[in-house]
Amino acid sequence: MRQKLLQLKEKLATGRPRHWLRLTVGGAALVTAISCATVTRTVIVPPNIPGAKFVGTQACAECHDELVRDFKSASHAGLQAKGPNAIHMGCESCHGPGSLHAESGGEKKPVYAYTPGKPRIVAVGLQPKILNPGRSPEVCFECHIDKKGSFSLPHHHPVSEGKMTCTDCHNPHKGSARKGGGTQIASINDACIKCHEAQHGPYVFEHEAMRDGCTTCHDPHGSVNAKMLTARNANLCLQCHFQQVTPGSILIGGANHTTSLQQGTCWTAGCHEAVHGSRVNSSLRF
């Protein structure tokens, strides 16, 4: 049994063709199917709009020339298909087939709530129109399924509730999809401080972690921890502020924290409440 599993693991690692596998466990036959090919690319199903067909990115460029021009620099541009398949994998891979939208001169606006592969009408009596991913995160979840799971965690940005959209923080049409990423001059924190201005500063005594970005301590999509923190309580701080254990004491930053660590987290214990920065205290106490 162990030998067969090791052989299977080796085949999976080397990318060899997959086959049906039969294992005997305790006298019972266990049969499982393994794919016949290794897929090294993302496979998506473009949205479907009843009565519409794909017309290609060039048709979109007739009206949306700036978007199509700038899209060449976008992170998502690397996903475009080559050759004849490209007609299905340009703008319409996210917005849906655009023939009806193009034929109407752009009059047919979004009226669909997106479901992968098959949208549903949300306004009775209106004609099928082009999709607007900015109105629904489900378009993004078609590829970024892991982020859909993150938004289901107890503490998350209200994207699934419809109070925010992915495009509030990410630009799908131009440059890096991550604001402040790539070669952008903008700060990596710019997307966050649009809403969280109080945490921006400037501060007389800054928390150096802010230089590395808000995502050093927070998961922007969702977390099991309050305030979307990447780790619980003092464990978060100790990732950077290393502790030194000596006989009878625990030193952090050269100061004895033995009693303080028993009172709560670094900020709830009343010691370092100004976690983003302080204007009066170098220890970020207040």
C-alpha positions as CSV (number, residue, x, y, z in Angstrom):
1,M,0.0,0.0,0.0
2,R,2.7,2.5,1.0
3,Q,4.8,1.6,-2.0
4,K,1.8,2.2,-4.4
5,L,1.1,5.6,-2.8
6,L,4.8,6.6,-3.2
7,Q,4.7,5.6,-6.9
8,L,1.5,7.7,-7.3
9,K,3.1,10.7,-5.6
10,E,6.1,10.4,-8.0
11,K,3.9,10.3,-11.1
12,L,2.0,13.4,-9.9
13,A,5.3,15.2,-9.3
14,T,6.7,14.4,-12.7
15,G,3.6,15.4,-14.6
16,R,3.3,12.0,-16.3
17,P,-0.1,10.9,-17.7
18,R,-2.7,10.0,-15.1
19,H,-4.6,6.7,-15.0
20,W,-7.2,4.9,-13.1
21,L,-5.8,3.7,-9.8
22,R,-7.0,0.6,-7.9
23,L,-5.9,0.1,-4.3
24,T,-6.9,-2.6,-1.9
25,V,-7.5,-1.4,1.7
26,G,-8.4,-4.0,4.3
27,G,-9.8,-6.3,1.6
28,A,-12.0,-3.5,0.0
29,A,-11.2,-2.1,-3.4
30,L,-10.7,1.6,-3.6
31,V,-10.9,3.0,-7.1
32,T,-10.2,6.6,-7.9
33,A,-9.9,8.5,-11.2
34,I,-6.9,10.7,-11.9
35,S,-6.9,13.1,-14.8
36,C,-5.2,12.1,-18.1
37,A,-3.3,15.4,-18.5
38,T,-1.7,18.1,-16.4
39,V,-3.3,21.5,-16.8
40,T,-0.8,24.3,-16.1
41,R,-3.2,27.2,-17.1
42,T,-6.3,28.8,-15.6
43,V,-9.5,27.6,-17.3
44,I,-12.6,29.8,-17.1
45,V,-16.0,29.7,-18.6
46,P,-16.8,33.1,-20.1
47,P,-20.2,34.6,-19.0
48,N,-23.2,33.9,-21.3
49,I,-25.8,36.4,-22.3
50,P,-28.8,35.0,-24.1
51,G,-29.0,36.1,-27.7
52,A,-25.6,37.7,-27.7
53,K,-22.4,36.4,-29.4
54,F,-18.7,37.2,-29.1
55,V,-17.5,40.1,-31.3
56,G,-13.9,40.5,-30.1
57,T,-11.9,43.3,-28.4
58,Q,-11.6,45.4,-31.6
59,A,-15.3,45.9,-31.6
60,C,-15.1,47.2,-28.0
61,A,-12.2,49.5,-29.0
62,E,-14.5,51.5,-31.3
63,C,-16.1,53.2,-28.3
64,H,-13.8,52.2,-25.4
65,D,-10.6,53.0,-27.1
66,E,-8.8,54.4,-24.0
67,L,-9.7,51.3,-21.9
68,V,-8.5,48.9,-24.7
69,R,-5.3,51.0,-25.2
70,D,-4.4,51.0,-21.5
71,F,-5.3,47.4,-21.0
72,K,-2.1,46.4,-22.6
73,S,-0.3,47.5,-19.4
74,A,-2.8,45.7,-17.1
75,S,-1.9,42.6,-15.0
76,H,-4.9,40.9,-16.6
77,A,-3.5,41.4,-20.1
78,G,-1.2,38.4,-19.6
79,L,-4.3,36.2,-19.5
80,Q,-5.4,37.0,-23.1
81,A,-5.5,34.1,-25.4
82,K,-3.5,34.0,-28.6
83,G,-4.6,33.3,-32.2
84,P,-8.3,32.6,-33.1
85,N,-9.2,31.9,-29.5
86,A,-8.5,35.5,-28.6
87,I,-11.9,36.7,-29.7
88,H,-13.4,34.9,-26.7
89,M,-10.7,36.0,-24.2
90,G,-10.5,39.7,-24.4
91,C,-12.9,42.2,-22.8
92,E,-15.7,39.7,-23.1
93,S,-14.1,37.0,-20.9
94,C,-15.3,39.2,-18.0
95,H,-18.1,41.3,-19.5
96,G,-19.8,38.6,-21.6
97,P,-20.5,38.5,-25.3
98,G,-20.9,42.0,-26.6
99,S,-22.8,41.8,-29.8
100,L,-26.1,43.2,-28.4
101,H,-24.3,46.0,-26.6
102,A,-22.4,46.9,-29.8
103,E,-25.4,46.8,-32.1
104,S,-27.3,49.1,-29.7
105,G,-24.6,51.7,-29.8
106,G,-23.9,51.1,-26.1
107,E,-27.5,51.7,-25.0
108,K,-28.0,48.3,-23.5
109,K,-26.6,48.7,-20.0
110,P,-26.0,46.1,-17.3
111,V,-29.1,44.4,-16.0
112,Y,-27.7,41.1,-15.0
113,A,-26.6,39.6,-11.7
114,Y,-23.7,37.3,-12.6
115,T,-23.7,33.6,-12.0
116,P,-20.8,31.6,-13.5
117,G,-21.7,30.6,-17.0
118,K,-25.3,31.7,-16.8
119,P,-26.6,35.1,-15.7
120,R,-30.1,35.7,-14.4
121,I,-32.4,38.6,-15.2
122,V,-32.9,41.0,-12.3
123,A,-35.2,43.5,-14.1
124,V,-38.3,42.1,-15.8
125,G,-38.9,43.3,-19.3
126,L,-35.5,44.6,-20.1
127,Q,-33.3,43.2,-22.9
128,P,-30.1,41.3,-22.3
129,K,-27.2,43.7,-22.0
130,I,-23.5,43.7,-21.3
131,L,-22.2,42.6,-17.9
132,N,-20.6,45.0,-15.4
133,P,-18.1,43.1,-13.2
134,G,-17.9,46.2,-11.0
135,R,-21.4,45.5,-9.7
136,S,-20.8,41.9,-8.7
137,P,-17.7,40.2,-7.3
138,E,-18.8,36.8,-8.8
139,V,-17.1,37.8,-12.0
140,C,-13.8,38.0,-10.2
141,F,-14.5,34.9,-8.1
142,E,-14.6,32.9,-11.4
143,C,-10.8,33.0,-11.3
144,H,-10.0,34.1,-7.8
145,I,-12.0,31.4,-6.0
146,D,-9.7,31.6,-3.0
147,K,-10.7,35.2,-2.3
148,K,-14.4,34.1,-2.3
149,G,-13.5,31.9,0.6
150,S,-11.7,34.8,2.4
151,F,-14.8,37.0,2.1
152,S,-16.7,34.2,3.9
153,L,-14.5,34.4,7.0
154,P,-15.9,36.1,10.2
155,H,-13.9,39.3,9.7
156,H,-13.8,40.7,6.1
157,H,-14.4,43.7,3.9
158,P,-18.1,43.9,3.0
159,V,-17.7,42.8,-0.6
160,S,-20.1,39.9,-0.5
161,E,-22.7,42.1,1.2
162,G,-22.5,44.5,-1.8
163,K,-21.2,47.5,0.2
164,M,-17.8,47.3,-1.6
165,T,-16.6,45.9,-4.9
166,C,-13.3,44.4,-6.0
167,T,-12.7,47.5,-8.2
168,D,-12.7,49.8,-5.1
169,C,-9.2,48.4,-4.4
170,H,-8.1,46.9,-7.7
171,N,-7.9,48.3,-11.2
172,P,-8.5,45.5,-13.7
173,H,-8.0,47.7,-16.8
174,K,-4.7,49.5,-16.3
175,G,-1.4,48.8,-14.7
176,S,-0.9,46.6,-11.7
177,A,-4.1,45.2,-10.3
178,R,-2.6,45.8,-6.9
179,K,-2.5,49.5,-6.2
180,G,1.0,50.5,-5.3
181,G,2.3,47.3,-6.8
182,G,4.6,46.7,-9.8
183,T,6.5,49.9,-10.9
184,Q,3.9,52.3,-9.6
185,I,5.1,55.3,-7.6
186,A,1.9,55.3,-5.5
187,S,2.2,54.0,-2.0
188,I,1.1,50.4,-1.3
189,N,-1.1,51.9,1.4
190,D,-3.0,54.2,-0.9
191,A,-5.9,51.8,-1.4
192,C,-6.4,51.5,2.3
193,I,-6.1,55.1,3.4
194,K,-8.9,56.1,1.0
195,C,-11.2,54.9,3.7
196,H,-9.0,54.6,6.7
197,E,-7.7,58.1,6.8
198,A,-7.2,58.2,10.6
199,Q,-4.6,55.5,10.4
200,H,-2.6,57.3,7.8
201,G,-0.8,59.9,9.9
202,P,1.5,61.7,9.6
203,Y,2.9,60.8,13.0
204,V,5.8,62.1,15.0
205,F,6.6,58.6,16.1
206,E,5.7,56.1,13.3
207,H,5.3,52.4,13.5
208,E,7.9,51.1,11.1
209,A,5.6,48.3,10.0
210,M,3.5,51.0,8.2
211,R,6.4,51.4,5.7
212,D,6.0,47.7,4.7
213,G,2.3,48.2,4.0
214,C,-1.0,47.6,5.9
215,T,-1.0,44.0,4.7
216,T,2.0,43.3,7.0
217,C,-0.6,43.0,9.8
218,H,-3.9,42.9,8.0
219,D,-5.4,40.5,5.5
220,P,-7.4,42.8,3.3
221,H,-9.8,40.1,2.1
222,G,-10.7,38.4,5.3
223,S,-9.4,36.7,8.4
224,V,-10.6,34.6,11.4
225,N,-9.0,37.2,13.6
226,A,-10.7,40.5,14.7
227,K,-9.7,43.6,12.6
228,M,-8.6,41.2,9.9
229,L,-5.3,40.6,11.6
230,T,-3.0,38.0,10.1
231,A,-2.2,36.6,13.6
232,R,-3.9,36.6,17.0
233,N,-2.9,38.7,20.0
234,A,0.8,39.2,20.8
235,N,1.8,36.6,18.3
236,L,1.4,39.2,15.6
237,C,3.8,41.7,17.3
238,L,6.4,39.0,18.1
239,Q,6.8,38.3,14.4
240,C,9.0,41.4,14.2
241,H,9.7,42.2,17.9
242,F,11.7,39.2,18.9
243,Q,11.6,38.1,22.5
244,Q,14.5,37.0,24.6
245,V,13.8,34.6,27.4
246,T,16.1,34.9,30.4
247,P,15.9,33.2,33.9
248,G,12.8,34.6,35.5
249,S,11.9,37.2,32.8
250,I,10.9,37.7,29.1
251,L,12.7,40.6,27.4
252,I,11.2,42.4,24.4
253,G,13.1,45.4,23.1
254,G,15.4,45.1,26.1
255,A,12.4,45.7,28.5
256,N,11.0,43.2,30.9
257,H,7.6,42.1,29.6
258,T,7.0,39.2,31.9
259,T,4.0,40.7,33.7
260,S,2.7,42.7,30.7
261,L,2.2,39.7,28.5
262,Q,-0.1,38.2,31.1
263,Q,-2.4,41.2,30.9
264,G,-3.5,40.9,27.3
265,T,-2.3,41.8,23.9
266,C,0.4,44.5,23.3
267,W,-2.4,47.0,22.5
268,T,-5.3,45.9,24.7
269,A,-3.1,45.7,27.8
270,G,-2.9,49.5,27.6
271,C,0.8,49.6,26.7
272,H,1.0,50.2,23.0
273,E,-2.5,51.5,22.0
274,A,-1.3,53.7,19.1
275,V,-0.4,50.7,17.0
276,H,-0.3,52.8,13.7
277,G,1.8,55.7,15.1
278,S,1.8,58.3,17.9
279,R,2.3,62.0,18.0
280,V,3.4,62.1,21.7
281,N,5.0,58.8,22.7
282,S,7.9,57.0,21.2
283,S,6.7,53.6,22.5
284,L,3.4,54.1,20.7
285,R,1.6,54.0,24.1
286,F,-1.0,56.7,23.2
